[in-house]
């Protein structure tokens, strides 16, 4: 069993409150969970309404599969309409 552990830092220019950001994050979390079976948690600064840091964990049978899913997550996050992906770090365990 292998896992991909990703940390994504996101910027939400259209968020004008914590509620706006929370709604956008819920959609992102639901999409990642449904498409990739990922576990997603918000970490880091939770009081800033235009930024968020997410930890994403994806369990796979092999390291190759983990790398493929991590690349697919990266493609998905890079193409978001409501936010900008500031950084994405990946680790494989």
C-alpha positions as a Markdown table, in Angstrom:
| # | Residue | x | y | z |
|---|---|---|---|---|
| 1 | Unk | 0.0 | 0.0 | 0.0 |
| 2 | Unk | 1.3 | 3.4 | -1.0 |
| 3 | Unk | 0.0 | 6.9 | -0.5 |
| 4 | Unk | 0.3 | 10.3 | -2.1 |
| 5 | Unk | 0.3 | 13.2 | 0.4 |
| 6 | Unk | -0.2 | 16.6 | -1.2 |
| 7 | Unk | -0.2 | 20.0 | 0.3 |
| 8 | Unk | -2.0 | 22.7 | -1.8 |
| 9 | Unk | -1.9 | 26.4 | -1.0 |
| 10 | Unk | -4.7 | 28.2 | -2.7 |
| 11 | Unk | -5.7 | 31.9 | -3.3 |
| 12 | Unk | -9.4 | 32.8 | -3.6 |
| 13 | Unk | -9.6 | 36.3 | -5.2 |
| 14 | Unk | -13.4 | 36.1 | -5.4 |
| 15 | Unk | -13.9 | 35.3 | -1.7 |
| 16 | Unk | -15.1 | 38.3 | 0.2 |
| 17 | Unk | -15.7 | 36.5 | 3.5 |
| 18 | Unk | -14.9 | 33.3 | 5.3 |
| 19 | Unk | -18.3 | 31.9 | 4.3 |
| 20 | Unk | -17.5 | 32.5 | 0.6 |
| 21 | Unk | -14.2 | 30.7 | 1.0 |
| 22 | Unk | -15.7 | 27.8 | 3.0 |
| 23 | Unk | -18.3 | 27.2 | 0.2 |
| 24 | Unk | -15.6 | 27.1 | -2.5 |
| 25 | Unk | -13.5 | 24.7 | -0.3 |
| 26 | Unk | -16.5 | 22.4 | 0.3 |
| 27 | Unk | -16.9 | 22.1 | -3.5 |
| 28 | Unk | -13.2 | 21.4 | -4.0 |
| 29 | Unk | -13.1 | 18.8 | -1.2 |
| 30 | Unk | -16.2 | 17.0 | -2.5 |
| 31 | Unk | -14.8 | 16.8 | -6.0 |
| 32 | Unk | -11.4 | 15.4 | -4.8 |
| 33 | Unk | -13.2 | 12.9 | -2.6 |
| 34 | Unk | -15.6 | 11.8 | -5.3 |
| 35 | Unk | -13.1 | 11.6 | -8.2 |
| 36 | Unk | -10.0 | 10.3 | -6.5 |
| 37 | Unk | -11.2 | 8.8 | -3.2 |
| 38 | Unk | -9.1 | 11.4 | -1.4 |
| 39 | Unk | -9.2 | 12.5 | 2.2 |
| 40 | Unk | -9.0 | 16.3 | 2.4 |
| 41 | Unk | -8.5 | 18.5 | 5.4 |
| 42 | Unk | -7.9 | 22.2 | 5.7 |
| 43 | Unk | -4.7 | 23.0 | 7.6 |
| 44 | Unk | -2.8 | 26.2 | 8.2 |
| 45 | Unk | -4.4 | 29.6 | 8.4 |
| 46 | Unk | -8.1 | 29.2 | 8.8 |
| 47 | Unk | -8.9 | 32.8 | 9.6 |
| 48 | Unk | -7.7 | 34.3 | 6.3 |
| 49 | Unk | -10.6 | 34.6 | 3.9 |
| 50 | Unk | -8.6 | 34.7 | 0.7 |
| 51 | Unk | -6.1 | 31.9 | 1.3 |
| 52 | Unk | -6.3 | 28.2 | 2.3 |
| 53 | Unk | -4.0 | 25.3 | 2.7 |
| 54 | Unk | -5.3 | 21.8 | 2.1 |
| 55 | Unk | -3.7 | 18.5 | 2.9 |
| 56 | Unk | -4.8 | 15.8 | 0.5 |
| 57 | Unk | -4.2 | 12.0 | 1.1 |
| 58 | Unk | -4.8 | 9.4 | -1.5 |
| 59 | Unk | -4.1 | 5.7 | -0.8 |
| 60 | Unk | -3.1 | 3.4 | -3.8 |
| 61 | Unk | -1.9 | -0.1 | -4.4 |
| 62 | Unk | 1.5 | 1.1 | -5.9 |
| 63 | Unk | 3.7 | 4.1 | -6.0 |
| 64 | Unk | 3.1 | 4.4 | -9.7 |
| 65 | Unk | -0.7 | 4.6 | -9.2 |
| 66 | Unk | -0.1 | 7.2 | -6.4 |
| 67 | Unk | 2.0 | 9.3 | -8.7 |
| 68 | Unk | -0.7 | 9.1 | -11.4 |
| 69 | Unk | -3.5 | 10.2 | -9.1 |
| 70 | Unk | -1.3 | 13.0 | -7.7 |
| 71 | Unk | -0.7 | 14.3 | -11.2 |
| 72 | Unk | -4.4 | 14.1 | -12.0 |
| 73 | Unk | -5.2 | 16.1 | -8.8 |
| 74 | Unk | -2.6 | 18.7 | -9.8 |
| 75 | Unk | -4.2 | 19.1 | -13.2 |
| 76 | Unk | -7.6 | 19.5 | -11.6 |
| 77 | Unk | -6.5 | 22.1 | -9.1 |
| 78 | Unk | -4.5 | 24.0 | -11.7 |
| 79 | Unk | -7.7 | 24.5 | -13.8 |
| 80 | Unk | -10.0 | 25.9 | -11.0 |
| 81 | Unk | -12.2 | 28.9 | -11.9 |
| 82 | Unk | -12.8 | 30.2 | -8.4 |
| 83 | Unk | -9.2 | 30.1 | -7.1 |
| 84 | Unk | -5.5 | 30.2 | -8.1 |
| 85 | Unk | -3.2 | 27.4 | -7.0 |
| 86 | Unk | -0.2 | 29.1 | -5.4 |
| 87 | Unk | 1.7 | 25.9 | -4.7 |
| 88 | Unk | 1.4 | 22.1 | -4.6 |
| 89 | Unk | 3.9 | 19.8 | -2.9 |
| 90 | Unk | 3.7 | 16.1 | -3.1 |
| 91 | Unk | 5.2 | 13.3 | -1.0 |
| 92 | Unk | 4.9 | 9.6 | -1.5 |
| 93 | Unk | 5.0 | 7.1 | 1.3 |
